[in-house]
Amino acid sequence: MRDFIIDTDTASDDAVAILMALAAPDVRVLGMTTVAGNVGLEQATRNALYTAEIAGASTPVYKGAGAPLTRTHEDAHWFHGRDGLGDNNYPAPRRAAEAEGAVEALIRLSRAHPGATLVTLGPLTNIALTLALDPGFAARIGRCVVMGGAPCCEGNVTPAAEYNIWVDPEAARRVFRSGLPIEMVGWHVSRGESVLDDAEIAQVLALGTEKARFAIGCNSRARQAYFTQTGQAGLSLADPTAMAVALDRNIGTSWSRHFVEVECASEITRGMTIVDRLNVSGDANNAAAWAETRKAGTKTDICWTFDAKAYKDLLMVALT
């Protein structure tokens, strides 16, 4: 049995990713920690609890950071709806969050279950705060699968940046330099062949399960927003692509390992994930700018390409 911890700003694609983890027969989700991102902290927590309920699970949920480390929180209501779940008026969950906070829970769970897989689906604020309090946290995590970044330099919130990193770039920079064994699954892998077309959406609904109806229904707003954003019809689910990699790394079909820097100063490229793909960050003309990243010594596994068919097969099984 594999142990997972999920950090989430629970909106519509997070919800589907959570359903995938909770459906995996060889995975035990130790807990979910919530963070402000797509929606505010209270709504993210409510959505995580409700999603667990849909899955028939009693996974504990721990509330975390209500704002980025230094910046004002900027939500993604335009994409996911004001409630993060497409504004479908889902009922309140029957459970409440745990009294223990997210940072404390992350530290405790990592000590009790060393080698657990951490899957981050939102801004990295909770993880940065955890590392600040307990730098040894990084060494106790077996895998850290991060849904975030735009290694191909085409963002979904600015031309340069993916939303999760853009919201709290200071947190992301701290996390990428921390020594966590990061596997970065960027926004790019959820596009193209990974998008569910109309026929595939119909196949999901034909499963006839509450999970399947919820997965499609809560993403109704996101489906429209993605078309407005990219011109591609269908349902793009970024967080489930990362969860698919967490469940089966072989779904990521090409990888390479590099230093990654996160831009924090420029408003034009804020949150950009700069991947040293050609390994030139140590050259004389780059050494000063990259000094802190190289001093940290932490490289990141970057997922470049993705097995869309295997992902969709996994998704269908999870929603059955």
N, C-alpha and C positions, 0 to 999 in steps of 0.2 A: 504494500500500500504506500503510495506517494503522498506526502504532505504538501498542501498548497496554502499560501496566504495570499489573499487578493486585496489590493489597495485600489479603491474605485471612487470616481466622482459620478456615481451611478446615474446614467441616462440610458437612452434606448439601446445603443450598441453594447454598452457595459452589461446591460441586463441579459442580453443574449450570451455574452461571454460567460457570465456567472452561471447561467443555465447549463452551458457546456461543461463547466468544471464540476458542477453538482451532479451531473448525469454520468460522469466518467466512473466506471466501476472500480478502477484501481486508484482513485484519488480521494483523499480525505481533505476537505477544506476546513482548516483549523479555525479560520475566522476571516471576516472582511472588515477592513478599516476604510472609513469614508473621508473624503476630502472635498473642499469646495473646488469646483471646476465648471463642468457643463452647467451645473445648477449650484445653488448654495448648499452649505453643509447640511442643513436640516432636511432639505428635499432629497439630497443624495442619500442620506441615511434612511429616510422613509422608503425610497425606491429600492435600496439594497434589501431592506427587510421584506418588502412586498415581493421582490423577485425570488428570494429564498422561499417565501410562502408558496408561490406558484410552483416551485420545484419540489414542494413537500419536504423542505429541509428546515432545520432549526439552527443553522449556522449562526454563531454569535457575531454581532455587528458592533464595531467600536468607532465612536465619533472622533474625528481628528481635526485638522486645521481648517478654520473657517475663512482663511485668506492666505495669499502667497506670503513668502518670507518678508518682502519689503514693499510689495506693490499692492495696488487696489485690485480686488477680484473682478475679473471680467468674464461673464458667463457666456454660454452658447445657446441661449434661448431661441435665437433665430433659426438654429438648426434642429434642436431637439424638442422645442416647445417650452413653455414656462415651467412645466412640471418635469421636464426631461423625458417624459414618456409619451410625447405626442399629444398632450392635453386631452386624454381620453377619459378623464375623471375616474381613474381606478380608485377603489376604496382604500381607506387607511389600513396599514398592516395591523395584525392582531398583537404583535410583539413590539417591545421597545428595545432600543439599543442598550448595551451593557453599560454599567456605571464606569467601568475602567476606560480610560482614554486610549486612543489609537497608538500613540507612541509607547505607552507603557505596555500595551498588549503586544506590539511588535517585538519589543525587547523580551518580554516574558516568553512568547511563543518561540522565538528563535533560540532561546536558551533551553527550553523544554524539548524542542524538536530541531536540533541542529541538522543542517543539510536540507531543510525545507525549501521548496520553490516559492519565490516571491513573484507574483504577477502584478505589474502596475498598469492600470488602465486610465489613469488621470494624471494631473499635475503631480510632481514629485515632492511636494511640500512635506507630507508626513514622513517620507523616507529621509529627507534632508534633516528634519528635526530629530529623528531617531538616531541618525549617525552623529549629530552634534552632541547628543546626550551619551551615546554609547558607540564609539568608533569601532568596537569589536563586533558590532552587529554584522558588518560586511562579511567577516570571515565565517560567520555561522550560517549564512545563506548559501545553499547549494547551487541554485540558479536564480537569476533575476531577469525575468522576461519583461522588457519595457515596451509597451505600445506607445511610441512617441518618436518624433523626429521626422525629418525629410532628407535622408542621405543623398537623394538625387536632386536636391535643391529645388523642389516645387512644393510649396506649402499649401495648407488648406485654410489658413486664417490670414496669412500674408503671403506674398510671392515667395518668401524665403523660409517660412516657419510653419510647423505643424502645431496645432492648438495646445496639446498637453505641455509641450516644452515652452511655448510662447507665453502661456499664462504665468509661469513661475520659472524664468530662465536661471535665476540665481540658485534655486533649489536643484534644478537639473544639472547645472555645472558642478555643484557639490557632490551630487550622486555619481555623476560620470567620472569624477576624480577619486572616488571613495575606496576603490578596490572591490566593490561588489562585482560579481561575475555576470555582467550585463550582456544580454542578448537583445539587441535593438531591432524591433520590428516596426518599421516606419509606415507612414500613411500610404506610401506607394504600393505596397503589396495588397491593399484592399481595393485597388482599382482594376480596371481592365477585366480580365477573365474571372477575377474573384467576385465581381458584382453579380448578385442574383438577378437574373432577368425575369420577365413576367411569367414564363413557363415554370421556372424554378420556384418562384414565389407561390405559384398555384400548387406545386408539388408539396411544399411545406404545409400549406393550409389543408391540403388533402389528407395529411396525417391525422387530422381531426382531434388533436390533443389540445389541452388548455395551454401547454407550453408553446405549441406551434402558433396558435391564434395570438397569444401574447407577443411572441417574437415579431410577428409581422405587424400586428396592430400598434404596438408601442413605437414602431419605427415608421409609421405613416408620414409623420412630419419630416423625418430625416430623409425619407425617400424623395420627397418633393424638393427638399433643400439641396440634396446632392445633385439633382438634375439642374436646378438653378445655378449651382456652383460650377459644375463641370460640363454640362450638356449631355452627360451619359445617363440614359434611363436605367432604372433598376435600383437595387438595394445594396449599397456598399456598407459593410460592417467592419470598421477598423479594429475594434477591440476583440471581436471573435477571431480575426486572423491571428492576433497575438496569442490568444488563448489556444488556438489550434497548434501553434508552435510550442507552447508550454506543454501541451498534452502529447505532442509528437514532434520533436525537433526536425525530423526528416521531412516534414511538410515544408520547411524552409529548404529550398533546393540548391541555393548557392550562398556561401558565406565568406567573409574575410574579416580579419581582425586588425583594428587600427586605433590610434588615438582619436578621440572625438572632443572637440571644443564646442562650447555653447556661447553664443554671442549675447552679452548682457547690456552693452553700452549703447549700441545703435538702435534708434527707433525703426529704421528701415529694415534692418536684419535681426532685430530682437528675436531671440529664441531659435535662431538658425543653428542647426547641428552641422558643424563643419567636420567632415570626415577626412582624415589624412590618408586617403586611399592610395596615393603614390608614395607615401612614406617620406615626405619632404619636410616635415615639421622641424626636423633637427638641422636643416641646412642653415647656413649663416644668415641668409636673409629672412628666415622665419624663426630663428632660435629665440629671440627676445619675446616675441608675441606668444610663443608656445611654451615658454619656460615653465610656467606653473603646471600646465597639463603634463608635460614630459617629466617634471620632477615628481608628480604624483605616481607616475609609472603605470597607470591603469589603461589598458586597451579594452576595446569593446568589440564583441562579435556583431557584425552587421549582416542582417538578412537582406539579400539583394533580390532574389527571385523566390517564387512560391508556387506550390502545387495546388492550384485552385480546385481541381477535381477532388483531391484527397480532403481538402478543407470542407468542401460542400458535402461530401459523404459523411464526414465526422459530424457536421452540423445537423444533417438529417437524422442521424442516429440519436443525437442528444435531444432532439425535439420530439422524438417518437413517444 
